[in-house]
Amino acid sequence: MRGTLLNTLCVAVGALIGLGLRQFLPQALMDIALAGLGLVTLVLGLKMALASKNMLVVGGSIALGGLIGASLGISGGIANLAEWARFHVGGDGSFSQ
């Protein structure tokens, strides 16, 4: 439980730092940073998937998670939350993209 709270706190602090610094950083640099974080996430996911002893479980979990997420409309809920945060926190149109 402590690890989850620490992770949440670190993400929140990092987001606030990013919101504060984005006015000083060029868009190209922010795009590169975002692409780099996406690549790290992809590599971490691949590493964890390849470390699995049963790839069928990994594939089934991804498929089942996608089906459940689509049936619950999670994507729409996340988009609504991002729009709410953009409206309340402020920012330009790229906040929720």
Buried (B, 14 or more C-beta within 10 A) or exposed (E): EEEEEEEEEEEEEEEEEEEEEBEEEEEEEBEEEEEEEEEEEEEEEEEEBEEEEEEEEBEEEEEEEEEEEEEEEEEEEEEEEEEEBBEEEEEEEEBBE
